[in-house]
Amino acid sequence: MKTITRYALVLSTALGLAGGASAQEYTSGEVTKIDAAQKKLTIKHGELANLDMPAMTMVFVVAEDSMIEEVEVGQKIEFTADRVNGRITVTDIR
């Protein structure tokens, strides 16, 4: 029984489900360029705490193709980003 409990704890920690895990915070930004063909957005953004990254302008890939259609150059957004398959990726936009 202890082995199953230990395994469940390790699994929940790896998935970020253990106590103390929090939802990712949104970061403010402004879309400065859209590359629809490459599915990339250039965003001037505030600090990305989860990536230990200061405010800057940088290119992101998008997690879903439809995100490209949701924004336009000059638009202020709030977004989340994370490392996905080794690439810094916009995972949500609102």
C-alpha positions in Angstrom: 0.0 0.0 0.0 2.8 2.4 0.8 4.3 1.8 -2.6 1.1 2.9 -4.3 0.8 6.0 -2.2 4.4 7.0 -2.8 3.9 6.4 -6.6 0.7 8.6 -6.5 2.6 11.4 -4.7 5.5 11.3 -7.2 3.0 11.3 -10.1 0.9 14.2 -8.7 4.0 16.2 -8.0 5.3 15.6 -11.6 2.0 16.7 -13.0 1.9 19.8 -10.8 -1.1 18.6 -8.8 0.5 18.5 -5.4 -0.4 21.1 -2.7 1.1 24.5 -3.3 1.0 24.3 -7.1 -0.6 27.4 -8.6 -2.1 28.3 -11.9 0.2 30.1 -14.3 -0.1 33.8 -14.2 -0.9 35.9 -17.3 1.6 38.4 -18.5 0.7 41.7 -20.3 2.1 42.3 -23.7 1.6 43.9 -27.1 1.7 42.1 -30.4 4.3 43.8 -32.6 4.5 41.3 -35.5 2.5 38.3 -36.8 4.1 35.6 -39.0 1.1 33.4 -39.9 3.1 31.1 -42.2 5.5 30.2 -39.4 2.8 30.3 -36.6 4.8 32.9 -34.7 4.0 36.1 -32.8 6.4 38.8 -31.8 5.3 40.2 -28.4 6.7 43.1 -26.3 6.0 41.6 -22.9 6.4 42.1 -19.2 8.3 39.7 -17.0 7.6 36.0 -17.5 8.2 34.8 -13.9 7.6 31.1 -14.7 10.4 31.2 -17.3 12.7 33.5 -15.2 12.7 36.0 -18.1 12.7 39.8 -17.8 10.5 42.1 -19.8 11.6 42.3 -23.5 10.4 41.8 -27.1 10.7 38.3 -28.5 9.3 35.8 -30.9 7.1 33.0 -29.7 5.5 30.0 -31.4 1.8 29.5 -30.6 0.4 26.3 -29.1 -2.6 26.4 -31.4 -2.8 27.7 -35.0 -6.1 29.5 -34.2 -4.2 31.9 -31.9 -2.7 33.7 -34.9 -6.2 34.6 -36.1 -7.2 36.0 -32.6 -4.7 38.9 -32.6 -3.6 41.8 -34.7 -0.4 44.0 -34.7 -0.7 46.6 -32.0 -3.2 44.7 -29.9 -2.7 44.6 -26.1 -3.0 41.1 -24.8 -2.6 39.0 -21.7 -1.0 35.6 -22.3 0.7 32.7 -20.7 3.9 31.1 -22.1 5.9 28.0 -21.2 8.5 25.7 -22.7 6.9 23.1 -24.9 9.1 20.6 -26.7 12.1 22.9 -26.0 10.5 26.0 -27.5 9.1 29.0 -25.7 5.4 28.8 -26.6 2.3 31.0 -26.1 -0.1 28.6 -24.4 -3.1 30.9 -23.9 -4.2 34.4 -24.9 -7.0 36.5 -23.5 
